[in-house]
Amino acid sequence: MLQDFLDWLAGTPKETTLALADVKPGRIKVEGKLRCEQPVAAAIGKSRCAGYLYHATYMVGSRMRGYIRRTLRKVLVYGEGLSIELEGGSLPVVPRNAEPWSNQQHLTLVAEQYEGFEALEKVLREGARVGIVGNVKCDPATKGLVLFFNELHLLEERGSARRPEPVLPRPHKSGKKKASRIQ
């Protein structure tokens, strides 16, 4: 019941749209396969993917509990030309909260040698089955519909349903240095 209230408050639609013919301007929830024209290279694993979440943390001393893990950098990165395949065609999708991030920026954080540094990335492969919630708008340039999203859920990894989460590579750990600078 609480989840229904939170969905209503956020404006999340209850019905999931599976066909391109049913897509109309406004708030929508769609499910389909993710496609990417220009994949991006992941920062740690350097594999080509449709997108990834990069999360770097470090340890900070505390008077109460010894050490606390703090976020140093958390970035969502997507490739160019994203679309979702629906029944009857594909719908272009544009992320609202994507940021540029590269392997070079990751190596810069590693070189800073923060105490207890750890970096993880969750990779989103092309062809994965995803659920996307966002707003559909008419694009004046192409006179077609475009889905602007800020919520993407991985439903099924590419090719199999046995792993519902993205593959997590081993964490990247570096040497010891006090966290004196936060960017």
matplotlib code that plots the C-alpha trace (Angstrom):
import matplotlib.pyplot as plt

x = [0.0, 2.8, 4.6, 1.3, 1.2, 4.9, 4.3, 1.3, 3.3, 6.1, 3.7, 4.8, 2.3, 0.9, 0.6, 3.7, 3.7, 5.2, 4.1, 5.3, 1.7, 0.6, 3.3, 1.8, 3.3, 3.3, 4.6, 5.1, 6.7, 8.1, 9.9, 12.1, 15.6, 18.2, 20.1, 23.0, 24.5, 27.8, 28.8, 31.0, 34.1, 33.7, 36.1, 37.5, 37.0, 37.3, 34.6, 32.2, 28.7, 25.5, 26.2, 27.6, 27.4, 30.8, 31.0, 34.2, 34.5, 37.2, 37.5, 37.4, 38.4, 35.6, 35.6, 32.5, 32.9, 36.5, 36.1, 33.3, 33.1, 32.3, 31.4, 34.1, 32.4, 29.2, 28.5, 26.0, 27.5, 25.5, 26.6, 25.2, 22.1, 20.2, 16.9, 14.5, 13.1, 9.3, 6.8, 6.5, 9.7, 12.1, 11.8, 14.7, 15.6, 17.6, 19.0, 18.4, 21.2, 24.2, 27.6, 30.9, 33.5, 36.5, 39.2, 41.7, 39.5, 39.4, 43.2, 43.5, 41.4, 43.6, 46.7, 45.5, 45.8, 42.9, 42.9, 40.7, 39.9, 37.5, 35.9, 33.0, 31.1, 27.8, 27.8, 24.7, 25.2, 23.5, 20.6, 19.7, 16.0, 15.2, 12.3, 12.4, 10.2, 10.2, 8.4, 7.6, 7.8, 7.6, 11.0, 10.5, 13.6, 12.6, 8.8, 8.9, 8.5, 11.5, 11.5, 13.4, 14.2, 15.7, 14.8, 16.1, 15.8, 17.6, 15.1, 17.2, 20.8, 21.5, 20.7, 19.7, 17.2, 19.4, 21.2, 18.8, 21.7, 24.5, 27.9, 30.0, 33.7, 36.2, 36.6, 39.7, 41.7, 44.7, 47.3, 46.9, 46.7, 44.5, 41.6, 42.7, 41.0, 37.5, 36.6]
y = [0.0, 2.4, 1.5, 2.3, 5.7, 6.5, 5.5, 7.8, 10.6, 10.1, 9.8, 6.3, 4.7, 1.3, -0.2, -1.2, -0.3, -3.1, -1.9, 1.2, 1.9, 2.4, 5.1, 8.6, 11.9, 12.0, 9.9, 6.2, 3.0, 0.7, -2.6, -3.9, -4.5, -1.7, -0.8, 1.6, 3.1, 4.2, 2.1, 3.5, 2.0, 1.2, 3.0, 0.0, -3.0, -1.1, -3.3, -1.8, -1.4, 0.7, 2.3, 1.8, 3.1, 4.1, 4.4, 5.3, 5.3, 5.9, 5.4, 8.3, 8.2, 8.7, 9.3, 7.1, 4.0, 3.9, 4.3, 5.3, 4.6, 7.8, 8.3, 10.1, 9.9, 8.4, 8.7, 7.3, 7.0, 6.1, 5.6, 7.7, 6.8, 4.8, 3.2, 0.6, -2.1, -2.5, -4.5, -2.8, -0.7, 1.1, 4.3, 6.7, 7.2, 10.1, 10.0, 13.1, 12.4, 11.1, 12.5, 12.1, 9.8, 8.0, 5.6, 8.5, 10.2, 6.8, 6.5, 10.1, 9.1, 6.0, 8.1, 10.3, 7.2, 7.9, 5.7, 2.6, 3.6, 1.3, 1.6, -0.5, -0.3, -2.0, -2.5, -2.3, -4.5, -3.8, -6.2, -6.4, -6.3, -3.1, -1.2, 2.6, 5.2, 8.7, 11.4, 10.9, 14.2, 15.1, 15.9, 18.9, 18.0, 14.5, 14.9, 11.7, 10.6, 10.6, 9.1, 11.3, 9.1, 9.2, 5.7, 2.5, -1.0, -4.0, -6.9, -9.5, -9.6, -10.1, -13.7, -15.2, -14.6, -16.2, -13.1, -10.1, -7.7, -6.3, -8.1, -6.5, -6.7, -7.0, -3.8, -1.7, -0.9, 1.3, 2.2, 4.3, 8.0, 10.2, 11.7, 15.3, 16.4, 15.7, 16.6]
z = [0.0, 0.8, -2.5, -4.4, -2.6, -3.4, -7.1, -7.2, -5.7, -8.2, -11.0, -12.0, -14.4, -13.3, -16.8, -18.7, -22.4, -24.7, -28.2, -30.1, -31.3, -27.6, -26.9, -26.5, -25.1, -21.3, -18.4, -19.4, -18.3, -21.1, -21.3, -24.1, -25.3, -25.0, -28.2, -28.5, -31.7, -30.1, -27.1, -24.4, -22.8, -19.1, -16.8, -14.9, -17.1, -20.4, -22.0, -24.6, -23.1, -23.5, -20.1, -16.6, -13.0, -11.6, -7.8, -6.0, -2.2, 0.5, 4.3, 6.7, 10.4, 12.9, 16.7, 17.2, 14.9, 13.8, 10.1, 7.8, 4.0, 2.1, -1.6, -3.5, -7.0, -8.3, -12.0, -14.5, -18.0, -21.2, -24.8, -27.7, -29.7, -27.1, -28.1, -26.7, -28.9, -28.5, -30.5, -33.9, -33.8, -31.6, -29.5, -29.0, -25.4, -23.8, -20.3, -18.1, -15.6, -17.6, -17.0, -19.0, -17.2, -18.6, -17.6, -17.4, -14.7, -12.8, -13.0, -11.6, -8.6, -8.1, -8.3, -5.4, -3.2, -0.8, 2.3, 1.7, -1.9, -3.7, -7.1, -8.5, -11.8, -12.8, -16.5, -18.7, -21.8, -25.1, -25.8, -22.1, -21.3, -19.3, -17.9, -18.4, -16.7, -18.2, -20.2, -23.9, -25.9, -29.6, -31.1, -33.4, -35.4, -36.4, -35.8, -33.9, -30.2, -27.8, -24.3, -21.7, -18.7, -15.3, -14.1, -15.7, -14.3, -15.5, -15.9, -17.7, -18.6, -22.4, -23.4, -20.0, -17.2, -14.4, -13.3, -12.7, -11.7, -13.9, -13.6, -10.9, -11.5, -8.7, -6.7, -7.6, -4.4, -4.1, -1.5, 1.6, 1.9, 4.0, 2.2, 2.1, -1.1, -2.3, -5.8]

ax = plt.figure().add_subplot(projection="3d")
ax.plot(x, y, z, "-o")
ax.set_aspect("equal")
plt.show()
